[in-house]
Amino acid sequence: MKKLFVGNLPFTVHSDQIEALFQQHGEVLSVNLINDRETGRPRGFGFVEMEADAAQKAIQQLDGVMFEGRNLRVSEALERRPQRNRW
């Protein structure tokens, strides 16, 4: 399984739309669109989990593709770095 970063999403997009787009390239295991913690508004990016072969195919086919007026950025997600305390 691979996690993909999907950036430059329209702020009006819903997870079912992203799932339908990525399912054209293989089985989608999960979709997680990120919202701002304070406002609850979409941040314009999210993550899609797929099997490794399907994920690679989706990257090749969808990176840079126009989706609802925006060019998507699709790549393999990087591991999240530990956050430092702000205190």
Number of C-alpha atoms within 10 A of each C-alpha: 11 16 20 23 18 24 20 16 22 17 12 9 15 14 15 10 11 20 18 12 15 23 15 13 19 17 15 19 14 12 21 16 18 14 15 10 9 6 7 9 12 18 16 17 20 21 21 23 22 23 14 14 12 20 25 17 14 21 19 14 14 19 15 15 14 11 15 11 9 13 16 19 18 24 19 16 15 9 7 6 6 6 6 6 5 4 3
